[in-house]
Amino acid sequence: HSYTVRSTINPQLQRAAEAALQEGLWRYERNGGRLQFRGAEANLSQAIKRVEADKKVGDKRPAWQRALASARLPLYDVHWTPALVVEKPSGKKGEAWRVGLADGRGLPLAIDNAAAQRKLVLNDVVLIRVAEAKGKTAARAELRVRPIVQGTVVVLENKTGRVLAMTGGFSYPLSQLNRATQAVRQPGSAIKPLSYLAALGKGLQPNTLVLDEAITLPPIGGGRARQQDYWTPSNYDGGSGGTLTLRRALENSRNLATARLLDGGIENKPEASLNRLCELAVEAQIYRECMRYYPFVLGAQPVRPVDLAAFYATIANEGLRPSPH
C-alpha cells in the first residue's frame, strides 16, 4: 500500500527557523562566555586512507574532499557547513588554520575559542559558517561550537492554526524533547497583553492614563498576614515612569503599570482582578489551570510555547482562537 502524507510545514520556513535557532543559541552562549568546545564532530584520517587506497577512475577530487563528501556526521540536522582541518599552525610566523569544504574550497579558519585551538588536529571535522568575500575582505570560515543551552521556535498561521515551522531544540540527535509542545517555560512579559485585554474589556481605552509607580498588594485571602506575604513588584530598570497611557505602558512593558491594573483597572479589588485574569487565561486556552498569585500577571506561571503562540494568533484574529495542528 502507498500512503500520501500531508503536512502543514513549509520546508523553506522550517529550514530558516532551524538555522535561526541554531545560530541564535550559539551567539547567546558565545556572548555570555559560556561556550564549551568538547571536541571535533569526527576525524577522517582513517576514511582518507581508505579513499586513497580505493582510487576511483575519473574521480580527480583529492582524498580528503571525497572522504568529507561521504562523511555521515552525528548532527545531521544542523545547518552549519562541515569542514575538514587541512592545515594547523605550528607556531611559525604566517601560518594559520585552514579548512577544506566538500565543494573543494580551502578557507582560512577563524578560531576565537582557546579549547578548540588546543584540541583540534589535522583531519578533524568541524562545523563552520562561511563568511563570504566582501570588497577587499576575503572569504573565511568561522568556527561554530555546539551550545549547551536549548530553545524552541514555533510558527503558526494565525487564521488556521497550521504549524508552518516548529523546532523543539538545537538538534534532534542531541535531544528528542520537543520544547514547543512537551515543555513549559515562564513567558515573562509575553503574557502582559492578557492584563491589558482584560482592562479594555472593562472599558479602559488605549489613551486611559495609568500610574507607573510603586504599589504593594495585600495577600490573597485576607486575614492576618506577615510583611513578606505582601507583593511589591518593581520595573526591570528599578525606576518608575510616572503617568502613562495604557498604550505606552504596554509598549514599554512596564511592570508597575501592569500590576496597578489589578487595583481597580480590571475589577475593584486586586483579588477579583486576578480571578478575572485567570478566567480569561483559561478561556484563551493559555493554561488548563491558572495559579492564583499576583506574579502571574508578569509571567511567572510556565506555559507551553505552542499555547502562547496560539494566544497571540487569537489577538491577531480579533478573538477567534485557532487550534494548532
SERO-4910 file (N, C-alpha, C, O; in steps of 0.05 Angstrom, whole numbers):
BEGIN
 pado doro    nc1    nc2    nc3   cac1   cac2   cac3    cc1    cc2    cc3    oc1    oc2    oc3
  His    A     17    -24      0      0      0      0     18     25      0     39     25     12
  Ser    A      9     45    -13     23     71    -13      7     91      3    -18     89      5
  Tyr    A     21    110     15      8    129     32     16    158     23     38    162     13
  Thr    A     -3    176     25      3    204     20      2    219     46    -19    219     60
  Val    A     24    231     54     26    246     79     25    276     73     42    286     58
  Arg    A      6    289     84      4    318     80     12    332    106      3    325    128
  Ser    A     29    352    103     39    366    126     34    396    122     34    406    100
  Thr    A     30    410    145     27    439    144     53    453    143     54    477    138
  Ile    A     75    438    147    102    450    149    110    462    122    107    450    101
  Asn    A    120    487    123    131    500     99    162    494    100    176    504    117
  Pro    A    172    478     81    200    470     82    220    493     84    239    491    100
  Gln    A    216    514     68    234    536     69    234    550     96    254    558    107
  Leu    A    210    554    107    207    567    133    217    549    155    229    559    174
  Gln    A    214    523    153    224    505    172    254    506    173    266    507    195
  Arg    A    267    506    150    296    507    149    306    534    161    325    534    176
  Ala    A    292    555    154    300    582    164    297    583    195    314    594    208
  Ala    A    276    571    205    272    570    235    293    554    248    304    563    269
  Glu    A    300    531    238    321    515    249    348    529    249    362    530    269
  Ala    A    355    541    226    380    555    224    382    579    242    403    584    254
  Ala    A    360    594    244    359    618    262    363    610    291    377    623    306
  Leu    A    349    588    299    351    580    327    380    570    333    391    577    354
  Gln    A    391    554    315    418    544    320    439    566    322    456    567    340
  Glu    A    437    585    303    456    608    304    451    625    328    469    635    341
  Gly    A    425    629    335    418    646    358    428    634    385    438    649    402
  Leu    A    425    608    388    434    595    412    465    596    415    475    600    436
  Trp    A    478    593    392    508    595    392    517    623    400    534    626    417
  Arg    A    504    643    388    511    671    395    505    677    424    520    692    438
  Tyr    A    483    667    434    475    672    462    497    662    481    504    675    500
  Glu    A    506    638    476    527    626    494    554    639    489    569    644    509
  Arg    A    560    646    465    586    659    460    587    686    473    606    693    486
  Asn    A    566    702    470    565    729    481    566    728    512    575    747    525
  Gly    A    556    706    524    557    703    553    582    689    563    585    685    587
  Gly    A    601    683    544    626    670    552    623    641    562    639    632    578
  Arg    A    602    628    553    596    601    564    601    578    544    596    555    550
  Leu    A    611    584    520    616    563    500    636    543    511    657    551    521
  Gln    A    630    517    507    648    496    516    654    478    492    637    463    484
  Phe    A    678    479    482    686    462    459    696    435    470    715    434    485
  Arg    A    681    415    463    688    388    474    703    371    455    716    351    463
  Gly    A    703    377    430    718    362    410    706    365    382    685    377    379
  Ala    A    720    353    363    711    354    335    687    337    331    682    319    347
  Glu    A    672    342    309    649    325    302    658    297    294    643    278    297
  Ala    A    681    296    282    692    270    273    721    274    265    730    297    262
  Asn    A    736    252    261    763    254    250    764    234    226    757    211    229
  Leu    A    772    244    203    771    228    179    797    216    170    800    209    146
  Ser    A    817    214    187    843    204    180    841    176    168    852    171    147
  Gln    A    826    158    181    823    131    171    807    130    145    814    115    127
  Ala    A    786    146    144    770    147    120    786    157     96    783    147     73
  Ile    A    804    177    100    821    187     79    840    166     69    844    163     45
  Lys    A    851    150     87    869    128     79    854    107     62    864     97     42
  Arg    A    829    101     69    813     82     54    807     93     26    808     78      6
  Val    A    801    119     24    796    131     -1    821    131    -19    819    126    -43
  Glu    A    844    136     -7    869    136    -22    875    108    -33    886    105    -55
  Ala    A    868     88    -18    872     60    -27    853     52    -48    858     34    -64
  Asp    A    829     64    -49    808     57    -68    806     80    -89    788     96    -87
  Lys    A    824     80   -108    825    101   -128    804     96   -149    806     78   -165
  Lys    A    784    114   -149    763    112   -169    771    125   -195    782    147   -196
  Val    A    767    111   -217    774    121   -243    756    145   -250    731    144   -247
  Gly    A    769    167   -258    753    190   -266    747    210   -244    739    232   -249
  Asp    A    752    202   -219    747    220   -196    773    234   -189    790    222   -177
  Lys    A    775    258   -197    800    273   -193    801    289   -167    821    303   -161
  Arg    A    780    287   -151    780    301   -126    801    290   -107    806    266   -106
  Pro    A    813    307    -91    832    297    -71    818    279    -51    794    280    -47
  Ala    A    833    261    -38    822    241    -20    807    254      3    785    244     11
  Trp    A    817    276     14    803    289     37    776    299     29    757    298     44
  Gln    A    774    310      4    748    321     -5    728    298     -9    704    301     -2
  Arg    A    736    276    -20    718    253    -24    709    242      3    686    235      6
  Ala    A    728    240     21    721    230     48    701    248     62    682    239     75
  Leu    A    705    275     60    687    294     73    659    293     60    639    294     74
  Ala    A    658    290     33    633    290     19    616    266     27    591    267     26
  Ser    A    629    244     35    614    220     42    611    215     72    600    195     80
  Ala    A    622    234     87    621    231    117    592    233    127    576    249    117
  Arg    A    585    217    147    559    218    160    563    229    188    572    215    206
  Leu    A    556    254    192    561    267    217    538    263    236    515    259    228
  Pro    A    543    263    263    522    257    283    499    277    282    476    270    286
  Leu    A    506    303    278    485    324    279    477    330    250    485    350    238
  Tyr    A    460    312    239    453    314    211    433    337    206    429    344    182
  Asp    A    421    349    226    401    370    222    411    397    229    395    416    232
  Val    A    437    401    233    449    427    239    457    440    213    471    429    196
  His    A    448    465    209    452    479    184    477    495    183    478    517    170
  Trp    A    498    485    195    525    496    191    540    479    171    531    457    165
  Thr    A    562    488    161    576    474    140    599    457    152    615    467    166
  Pro    A    599    431    145    621    414    154    647    422    139    646    427    115
  Ala    A    669    422    153    695    429    141    717    412    154    715    404    177
  Leu    A    738    406    139    759    389    148    784    406    153    791    423    137
  Val    A    797    402    176    821    416    183    844    405    165    852    382    168
  Val    A    854    422    147    875    413    129    902    425    135    923    415    127
  Glu    A    902    447    150    927    459    159    924    469    188    904    481    195
  Lys    A    944    463    204    944    472    232    970    487    237    992    477    231
  Pro    A    969    511    248    993    527    252   1011    513    273   1002    503    293
  Ser    A   1037    514    267   1056    501    285   1069    522    303   1085    515    321
  Gly    A   1063    547    299   1074    568    315   1092    587    299   1100    608    309
  Lys    A   1099    579    275   1116    596    258   1100    619    247   1076    618    243
  Lys    A   1114    641    242   1101    665    233   1088    661    206   1100    649    188
  Gly    A   1064    671    203   1050    669    177   1033    644    174   1016    643    156
  Glu    A   1036    625    192   1019    601    190    992    606    203    990    621    222
  Ala    A    972    593    192    945    597    202    928    571    199    936    553    184
  Trp    A    906    570    212    887    548    209    874    550    181    867    572    172
  Arg    A    871    527    168    856    526    143    839    501    142    846    480    153
  Val    A    816    504    130    798    482    127    790    478     98    791    496     82
  Gly    A    782    453     92    772    447     65    743    440     66    733    428     85
  Leu    A    728    449     46    699    444     45    693    422     24    710    416      7
  Ala    A    670    411     26    662    389      8    662    397    -21    664    381    -39
  Asp    A    659    423    -26    659    433    -54    687    438    -65    690    447    -87
  Gly    A    707    432    -48    735    435    -57    748    460    -48    773    463    -51
  Arg    A    733    480    -38    746    505    -30    763    501     -5    757    485     12
  Gly    A    784    517     -4    800    519     21    798    547     32    801    567     18
  Leu    A    792    549     58    788    575     70    804    578     96    808    558    110
  Pro    A    813    602    103    825    606    129    803    603    151    781    612    147
  Leu    A    811    591    173    791    587    195    797    606    218    819    607    229
  Ala    A    776    621    225    778    639    248    769    624    273    746    615    275
  Ile    A    787    622    292    781    608    318    787    627    341    809    636    344
  Asp    A    766    633    356    769    650    380    764    634    405    761    646    427
  Asn    A    764    608    403    759    590    425    785    576    433    796    561    417
  Ala    A    796    582    457    822    571    465    821    540    466    841    528    459
  Ala    A    799    529    476    798    499    478    799    487    450    812    466    447
  Ala    A    787    499    431    787    488    404    816    489    392    824    471    379
  Gln    A    830    511    398    857    513    388    875    491    400    894    482    386
  Arg    A    870    484    424    886    463    437    879    435    427    896    418    424
  Lys    A    853    430    423    844    403    418    843    394    389    845    370    383
  Leu    A    840    413    370    837    405    342    863    395    330    884    405    336
  Val    A    860    375    313    883    363    299    876    361    270    853    365    262
  Leu    A    896    354    253    891    351    225    870    330    219    868    309    234
  Asn    A    854    334    199    832    316    190    808    315    209    790    299    206
  Asp    A    808    333    229    784    336    245    762    350    228    768    367    212
  Val    A    738    342    233    715    355    220    702    374    240    696    366    263
  Val    A    699    399    232    686    419    250    662    431    234    660    428    210
  Leu    A    645    444    249    623    459    237    630    488    235    641    500    254
  Ile    A    625    500    212    633    528    207    610    543    194    590    531    184
  Arg    A    612    569    195    595    587    179    614    601    160    634    613    168
  Val    A    607    601    134    624    614    114    617    643    112    594    650    106
  Ala    A    636    660    118    633    689    114    643    696     86    667    695     82
  Glu    A    625    702     68    633    706     40    649    732     37    648    749     55
  Ala    A    664    734     15    681    757     10    664    782      6    643    782     -7
  Lys    A    674    804     18    661    830     15    682    851     10    699    856     27
  Gly    A    682    863    -14    701    883    -20    729    872    -19    736    853    -34
  Lys    A    746    883     -3    774    874      0    777    852     20    799    840     23
  Thr    A    755    845     34    757    824     54    752    797     41    731    792     28
  Ala    A    771    779     44    769    752     31    750    735     47    745    739     70
  Ala    A    739    714     33    722    695     47    737    680     68    761    675     66
  Arg    A    723    673     90    736    659    111    715    641    125    691    644    121
  Ala    A    725    622    140    707    603    155    708    611    184    729    616    196
  Glu    A    684    612    197    682    619    225    673    594    240    653    582    234
  Leu    A    688    586    260    682    562    275    656    565    290    650    586    302
  Arg    A    640    544    290    616    542    306    618    519    326    628    498    319
  Val    A    609    524    350    611    504    372    583    498    382    566    515    385
  Arg    A    578    472    387    552    464    397    546    478    423    563    478    442
  Pro    A    523    491    425    516    504    451    504    483    470    494    462    461
  Ile    A    504    489    495    491    472    515    462    482    519    444    465    523
  Val    A    458    508    519    431    519    523    413    510    500    421    505    478
  Gln    A    387    507    507    367    498    488    347    520    482    347    541    496
  Gly    A    330    516    463    309    535    456    289    522    438    290    498    433
  Thr    A    270    538    430    249    528    412    238    550    395    238    573    402
  Val    A    227    542    372    213    561    354    188    547    344    188    524    336
  Val    A    165    562    345    141    552    334    128    574    318    125    597    328
  Val    A    121    569    293    109    589    275     81    579    267     78    558    255
  Leu    A     60    594    275     33    587    269     21    606    247     29    630    246
  Glu    A      4    596    231    -12    612    213    -36    622    229    -52    606    239
  Asn    A    -38    648    232    -58    660    251    -86    650    246   -100    641    265
  Lys    A    -95    651    221   -123    646    216   -131    616    219   -152    610    229
  Thr    A   -112    598    212   -119    570    212   -107    554    235   -117    532    241
  Gly    A    -85    564    247    -72    549    268    -52    529    256    -41    513    271
  Arg    A    -49    528    230    -30    509    218     -1    515    228      7    538    228
  Val    A     13    494    235     41    497    244     58    498    219     62    478    205
  Leu    A     68    521    213     84    525    188    114    518    193    128    510    174
  Ala    A    123    520    218    150    512    225    151    507    255    138    521    270
  Met    A    166    487    262    169    480    290    196    466    294    202    446    281
  Thr    A    211    476    313    236    462    320    237    462    351    235    483    364
  Gly    A    240    438    362    238    435    391    265    436    406    265    432    430
  Gly    A    287    442    392    312    444    406    334    449    386    329    452    362
  Phe    A    359    449    396    382    455    378    386    434    357    390    440    333
  Ser    A    384    408    365    388    386    346    373    362    356    376    354    380
  Tyr    A    358    349    339    343    325    347    360    302    357    354    290    377
  Pro    A    383    296    344    400    275    354    410    280    383    416    261    397
  Leu    A    413    305    390    423    311    417    401    310    438    405    303    461
  Ser    A    376    317    430    353    317    449    328    314    433    322    329    415
  Gln    A    312    294    441    287    288    427    263    303    439    241    300    430
  Leu    A    268    318    461    246    333    473    238    356    455    254    373    448
  Asn    A    212    357    449    202    380    433    193    401    453    171    399    465
  Arg    A    209    422    455    203    442    475    180    461    468    171    476    485
  Ala    A    171    459    443    147    475    435    122    463    446    103    478    453
  Thr    A    121    436    449     96    423    457     98    406    482     78    400    494
  Gln    A    123    398    489    127    380    511    140    393    536    145    379    556
  Ala    A    145    418    535    158    432    557    145    458    562    130    469    545
  Val    A    149    469    586    138    496    593    160    514    602    181    504    613
  Arg    A    156    540    599    175    559    610    160    584    617    138    589    607
  Gln    A    171    600    634    158    625    642    157    644    619    177    650    606
  Pro    A    133    654    613    131    672    589    140    700    595    146    716    576
  Gly    A    143    708    621    151    735    627    132    755    615    108    752    617
  Ser    A    144    777    604    127    799    594    109    791    570     91    806    564
  Ala    A    114    768    558     98    760    535     69    755    544     51    753    527
  Ile    A     64    752    570     36    747    580     22    773    586     -2    773    591
  Lys    A     36    795    587     24    821    595      0    829    578    -19    841    590
  Pro    A     -1    824    552    -25    832    537    -51    821    549    -73    833    545
  Leu    A    -50    800    564    -74    789    577    -86    809    596   -110    812    597
  Ser    A    -69    822    612    -79    842    631    -91    866    617   -112    876    626
  Tyr    A    -79    875    595    -89    898    581   -115    890    566   -133    907    562
  Leu    A   -117    865    557   -141    856    544   -164    857    564   -186    865    557
  Ala    A   -159    848    589   -180    849    609   -188    877    616   -211    883    621
  Ala    A   -168    895    617   -174    924    623   -191    936    601   -209    951    607
  Leu    A   -184    930    576   -201    940    553   -229    930    555   -248    943    548
  Gly    A   -231    905    564   -258    893    567   -274    906    588   -299    905    588
  Lys    A   -261    920    607   -276    934    628   -281    963    622   -291    979    638
  Gly    A   -273    971    597   -279    998    589   -256   1017    587   -259   1040    578
  Leu    A   -232   1010    596   -209   1027    593   -202   1030    564   -208   1012    548
  Gln    A   -190   1052    556   -183   1057    529   -152   1059    526   -138   1063    546
  Pro    A   -142   1056    501   -113   1059    497   -101   1085    508    -77   1085    516
  Asn    A   -117   1106    509   -107   1132    519   -114   1137    548   -109   1159    559
  Thr    A   -125   1117    561   -131   1119    590   -104   1122    605    -85   1107    599
  Leu    A   -103   1140    624    -78   1145    639    -76   1125    662    -95   1121    677
  Val    A    -52   1113    665    -46   1095    688    -20   1104    701     -3   1115    688
  Leu    A    -18   1098    727      7   1104    741     27   1082    739     21   1058    742
  Asp    A     51   1090    733     74   1071    733     91   1077    758    114   1084    756
  Glu    A     78   1073    781     91   1079    806     90   1055    825     75   1036    820
  Ala    A    105   1056    846    107   1034    865     79   1026    876     63   1044    881
  Ile    A     75   1000    880     50    991    891     55    966    908     73    950    901
  Thr    A     40    962    929     41    938    946     13    927    948     -5    941    956
  Leu    A     10    902    941    -16    889    942    -17    870    966      2    856    972
  Pro    A    -41    869    979    -44    852   1003    -45    823    995    -51    816    972
  Pro    A    -41    805   1014    -41    776   1008    -69    767    999    -89    779   1007
  Ile    A    -70    747    983    -95    736    973   -108    721    997    -95    706   1011
  Gly    A   -134    725   1000   -148    712   1022   -153    729   1046   -169    723   1063
  Gly    A   -138    752   1047   -142    770   1070   -132    758   1096   -115    741   1097
  Gly    A   -144    767   1118   -136    758   1144   -109    769   1153    -98    786   1140
  Arg    A   -100    759   1176    -74    768   1186    -51    758   1169    -52    734   1161
  Ala    A    -32    775   1162    -11    767   1144     15    779   1153     16    800   1166
  Arg    A     37    765   1147     63    776   1152     72    795   1130     60    795   1108
  Gln    A     91    812   1136    100    831   1117    109    819   1091    104    829   1069
  Gln    A    122    795   1093    132    782   1069    110    770   1051    116    761   1029
  Asp    A     86    770   1061     63    759   1046     52    780   1026     36    773   1009
  Tyr    A     60    805   1030     51    826   1012     68    825    986     92    817    987
  Trp    A     57    835    964     71    834    939     78    862    930     61    879    927
  Thr    A    104    867    927    114    893    918    132    889    893    156    884    896
  Pro    A    120    891    869    135    887    845    153    911    839    151    932    852
  Ser    A    170    909    819    186    931    810    190    930    780    187    909    768
  Asn    A    198    952    768    204    952    740    232    940    735    248    938    753
  Tyr    A    236    932    710    262    920    703    285    939    709    306    930    719
  Asp    A    281    965    703    303    984    708    303    994    736    321   1011    743
  Gly    A    285    985    753    284    994    781    272   1021    786    269   1029    809
  Gly    A    264   1035    764    252   1061    768    222   1061    763    209   1040    764
  Ser    A    212   1085    759    183   1088    754    180   1108    732    197   1125    726
  Gly    A    156   1107    718    152   1124    695    131   1145    698    124   1159    679
  Gly    A    121   1149    722    101   1169    726     74   1161    715     65   1139    718
  Thr    A     61   1180    701     35   1175    689     39   1168    659     52   1183    644
  Leu    A     27   1145    651     30   1136    623      2   1130    612    -17   1124    627
  Thr    A      0   1130    586    -25   1119    574    -23   1089    575     -2   1077    577
  Leu    A    -46   1076    573    -48   1047    573    -31   1036    550    -16   1016    553
  Arg    A    -33   1049    527    -18   1040    503     12   1041    509     27   1022    503
  Arg    A     21   1064    520     50   1067    525     60   1047    546     83   1038    545
  Ala    A     44   1042    566     52   1023    587     56    995    576     75    981    583
  Leu    A     39    987    557     43    961    544     67    961    525     82    943    524
  Glu    A     69    983    509     91    985    490    118    983    504    137    970    494
  Asn    A    120    995    528    146    995    542    147    974    564    166    973    579
  Ser    A    127    956    564    127    933    582    133    940    611    151    930    624
  Arg    A    117    959    621    122    969    649    109    951    669     84    948    669
  Asn    A    125    940    687    114    922    707     95    935    727     74    924    733
  Leu    A    103    959    736     86    972    756     59    980    745     39    977    759
  Ala    A     59    991    721     33    998    709     16    974    705     -9    976    709
  Thr    A     28    952    697     12    927    693      1    917    720    -22    910    721
  Ala    A     17    917    741      8    908    767    -14    927    777    -33    917    790
  Arg    A    -12    952    772    -33    971    781    -60    967    769    -81    975    780
  Leu    A    -61    954    745    -87    947    733   -103    929    751   -127    928    749
  Leu    A    -89    913    768   -103    895    786   -120    911    807   -140    901    816
  Asp    A   -111    935    813   -124    951    834   -143    971    821   -137    995    821
  Gly    A   -165    962    811   -185    980    800   -187    981    770   -207    991    759
  Gly    A   -166    972    756   -166    974    727   -182    951    714   -193    955    692
  Ile    A   -183    928    727   -197    905    717   -222    900    733   -244    899    723
  Glu    A   -219    896    759   -241    895    778   -234    914    801   -212    925    802
  Asn    A   -253    918    819   -249    938    840   -227    930    860   -213    947    870
  Lys    A   -224    904    864   -204    895    884   -184    877    870   -191    863    851
  Pro    A   -159    877    879   -138    861    866   -144    831    864   -139    819    843
  Glu    A   -155    820    885   -161    791    884   -182    785    863   -180    764    849
  Ala    A   -202    802    860   -223    798    840   -211    801    812   -218    787    793
  Ser    A   -193    820    809   -179    825    783   -163    800    775   -163    792    752
  Leu    A   -149    788    795   -133    764    789   -151    741    781   -145    726    763
  Asn    A   -174    739    794   -193    718    787   -203    722    758   -205    702    743
  Arg    A   -208    747    750   -216    752    723   -195    745    703   -201    733    682
  Leu    A   -170    751    709   -148    744    691   -145    714    688   -139    704    666
  Cys    A   -148    700    710   -147    671    709   -169    659    691   -164    641    676
  Glu    A   -193    670    694   -215    661    677   -209    666    648   -214    649    631
  Leu    A   -197    689    642   -191    696    615   -169    679    604   -170    671    580
  Ala    A   -149    672    620   -127    655    612   -136    627    605   -127    615    585
  Val    A   -154    617    621   -165    590    616   -183    591    591   -183    572    575
  Glu    A   -199    612    589   -216    615    565   -200    617    540   -208    605    519
  Ala    A   -177    630    540   -160    633    517   -143    608    513   -128    606    494
  Gln    A   -145    589    531   -131    563    530   -101    566    531    -85    550    520
  Ile    A    -92    588    545    -64    590    551    -56    570    572    -34    558    571
  Tyr    A    -74    566    592    -70    547    613    -95    530    617   -117    538    611
  Arg    A    -91    506    626   -114    489    634   -122    497    662   -146    497    669
  Glu    A   -102    504    679   -108    513    706    -91    538    711    -68    539    702
  Cys    A   -102    557    725    -87    582    730    -79    583    759    -95    578    777
  Met    A    -54    589    764    -44    593    791    -51    621    801    -41    640    790
  Arg    A    -67    622    822    -76    648    832    -56    661    851    -58    659    875
  Tyr    A    -36    674    839    -18    690    855     -9    713    837     -7    711    813
  Tyr    A     -4    736    850     -1    761    835     21    761    814     17    772    792
  Pro    A     45    749    819     65    749    798     57    736    772     71    738    752
  Phe    A     34    723    772     23    712    747     21    733    726     26    727    702
  Val    A     13    758    734      9    779    713     35    787    700     34    800    678
  Leu    A     58    781    712     83    788    700     97    763    688    121    764    681
  Gly    A     82    742    685     92    718    670    106    697    687    124    684    677
  Ala    A     97    694    712    111    675    730    102    646    725    117    627    732
  Gln    A     78    642    715     68    614    711     78    604    684     72    616    663
  Pro    A     92    581    684    102    570    659     80    562    640     58    555    648
  Val    A     87    564    614     67    559    593     81    544    570    105    546    566
  Arg    A     65    528    556     76    515    532     79    536    510     60    551    505
  Pro    A    102    537    496    105    557    475     84    556    454     76    577    443
  Val    A     74    532    447     54    530    426     28    543    435     13    554    419
  Asp    A     22    541    461     -3    553    471      0    584    472    -20    598    467
  Leu    A     23    594    478     28    623    478     26    633    449     15    655    445
  Ala    A     36    618    430     34    626    402      5    627    393     -3    645    378
  Ala    A    -11    608    402    -40    608    395    -54    632    408    -73    642    396
  Phe    A    -45    640    431    -57    664    444    -52    689    427    -71    705    423
  Tyr    A    -28    692    417    -22    715    400    -37    713    374    -45    734    363
  Ala    A    -41    689    364    -57    686    339    -85    694    344    -98    706    327
  Thr    A    -95    689    368   -123    697    376   -125    727    376   -146    738    367
  Ile    A   -105    741    386   -105    770    385   -106    780    356   -121    798    350
  Ala    A    -89    768    339    -89    776    311   -115    771    297   -123    785    279
  Asn    A   -129    750    307   -155    743    295   -179    757    308   -202    751    303
  Glu    A   -172    777    326   -193    792    340   -211    774    356   -236    779    357
  Gly    A   -200    755    369   -215    738    388   -220    710    380   -228    693    396
  Leu    A   -215    703    355   -220    675    346   -195    659    349   -174    665    336
  Arg    A   -196    639    367   -172    623    373   -170    600    353   -189    584    351
  Pro    A   -147    598    339   -144    575    322   -134    551    338   -124    554    360
  Ser    A   -138    527    328   -128    503    341   -102    494    327   -103    486    304
  Pro    A    -80    496    340    -54    489    328    -55    460    318    -63    442    333
  His    A    -47    456    293    -46    429    282    -26    428    259    -22    407    247
***
